[in-house]
């Protein structure tokens, strides 16, 4: 299944700070193409491991740093949450970013 989430920069900027790597939600387009996921009703969960970027088209990484390893949960009516870790400057850093959905108009 594929997941694609779009938001405006203004709407994302209006989100409350969600930690050190909240900037990871920019630019305001997130996509995961044909990834395996688990569904519970409308909620989709994707387990992200270090081989995902090599096997799938995924627009989720910390710019020049590294791929995110962990979990993405998308509840279209309430939130998008990305939690796990990524390599940043040679260190493994924890990541936990949550965006309220649907996004307010920008």
Wavefront OBJ file of the C-alpha trace (Angstrom):
o trace
v 0.000 0.000 0.000
v 1.086 3.591 -0.553
v 0.768 6.496 1.862
v 1.053 10.118 0.794
v 0.465 13.051 3.139
v 0.546 16.689 2.040
v 0.384 19.805 4.198
v 1.150 23.472 3.818
v 4.249 24.982 5.381
v 2.041 27.428 7.298
v -0.125 24.653 8.771
v 2.935 22.630 9.762
v 4.576 25.701 11.306
v 1.429 26.203 13.415
v 1.838 22.736 14.989
v 3.074 22.684 18.581
v 6.733 21.761 18.954
v 7.080 17.992 19.190
v 10.708 17.644 20.103
v 14.175 18.158 18.807
v 13.503 16.766 15.320
v 10.084 18.320 14.668
v 11.612 19.932 11.560
v 11.661 16.416 10.042
v 8.057 16.966 8.907
v 9.298 19.547 6.360
v 8.984 19.770 3.390
v 5.256 19.208 3.738
v 5.087 16.000 1.690
v 5.614 12.546 3.087
v 5.366 9.461 0.886
v 5.849 5.720 1.256
v 5.211 3.796 -1.962
v 4.008 0.183 -1.951
v 5.246 -0.487 1.594
v 3.968 -3.337 3.753
v 1.725 -2.088 6.533
v -0.633 -3.315 9.192
v -4.167 -1.921 9.334
v -6.582 -1.626 12.204
v -9.653 0.081 10.776
v -8.464 3.344 9.214
v -5.174 3.345 11.168
v -2.080 2.244 9.238
v 1.206 1.222 10.896
v 4.484 0.812 9.015
v 7.520 -0.752 10.679
v 10.632 0.947 9.311
v 13.916 -0.966 9.283
v 17.313 -0.147 7.812
v 16.609 -2.007 4.550
v 13.348 -0.176 3.715
v 14.958 2.675 1.772
v 16.691 0.160 -0.502
v 13.474 -1.780 -1.208
v 10.793 0.957 -1.355
v 10.346 4.551 -2.483
v 10.196 6.387 0.861
v 10.415 10.145 1.448
v 11.228 9.933 5.160
v 14.797 10.665 6.190
v 16.648 13.340 8.119
v 17.977 15.222 5.103
v 21.680 14.443 4.754
v 21.741 12.424 7.980
v 20.080 9.054 7.555
v 17.004 6.910 7.228
v 14.525 6.719 10.074
v 14.260 3.321 11.768
v 11.173 2.629 13.875
v 7.462 3.072 13.301
v 5.097 5.339 11.415
v 1.455 5.423 12.527
v -1.130 7.235 10.428
v -4.624 7.809 11.780
v -6.111 10.004 9.017
v -8.689 11.569 11.355
v -6.327 12.348 14.235
v -2.541 12.176 13.845
v 0.626 11.110 12.073
v 3.371 9.861 14.385
v 6.937 8.930 13.523
v 8.982 7.361 16.306
v 12.257 5.502 16.393
v 15.804 6.605 15.651
v 18.141 7.861 12.929
v 21.858 8.316 12.471
v 22.721 11.986 13.012
v 26.364 13.052 12.798
v 27.500 9.479 13.431
v 25.292 8.979 16.502
v 22.002 7.161 16.844
v 19.448 9.745 17.971
v 15.878 9.081 19.141
v 13.076 10.502 16.970
v 9.497 11.145 18.123
v 7.403 13.527 16.016
v 3.613 13.780 16.054
v 1.470 15.950 13.779
v -2.221 16.523 14.450
v -4.500 15.650 11.547
v -6.346 16.863 9.707
v -4.020 19.816 9.416
v -5.590 23.232 10.003
v -5.881 25.358 6.831
v -2.725 27.292 6.024
l 1 2 3 4 5 6 7 8 9 10 11 12 13 14 15 16 17 18 19 20 21 22 23 24 25 26 27 28 29 30 31 32 33 34 35 36 37 38 39 40 41 42 43 44 45 46 47 48 49 50 51 52 53 54 55 56 57 58 59 60 61 62 63 64 65 66 67 68 69 70 71 72 73 74 75 76 77 78 79 80 81 82 83 84 85 86 87 88 89 90 91 92 93 94 95 96 97 98 99 100 101 102 103 104 105 106
